[in-house]
């Protein structure tokens, strides 16, 4: 087992490593360029800003500055590049993000319902198309077709009735068999 002294030394080393920081200076030199250094700048430097920086934290390299056109006619005019260098939007608050999420879920639910309805209509059309195709084949076969009259009795279709049924079935087929 480790002694209490070894444990104390290990904790002290860990705590000392956690508080490592350095001071970094940022200023504009006489040529107008922004400079960064851990050494204080010369007294003639403008806009000196000393900052405490965590040395252990990785520092991302600064993005190269984009050259801006000297006059307006050199500026890009297409919509793709317009506004890229403009101000960025502030991050949305939690309530705004929740509202956006709720709206997105509602839109997805509406889209899913439309998709389900369209699928149901397509299934019903397919069933009607198959039934109409089967009935058209029976009508065109020349065999007698029995139906019911207005009183509910059985009657055999004559040629005129057969032609009327064929016209009805063609109409159903044009609507259902797309």
Secondary structure, DSSP 4 states (H G I P E B T S, - for coil): ---HHHHHHHHHHHHHHHT-EEEEEEEE-TTS-EEEESSPPPTT-EEEEEEEEETTS--PPPPPPPPPPSSGGGS--STTTTTTTSPPPPPPPHHHHHHHHHHHHHHHHHHHHHHHHHHHHHHHHHHHHHHHHHHHHHHHT-S--EEE-TTS-EEE--HHHHHHHHHHHHHHHHHH--
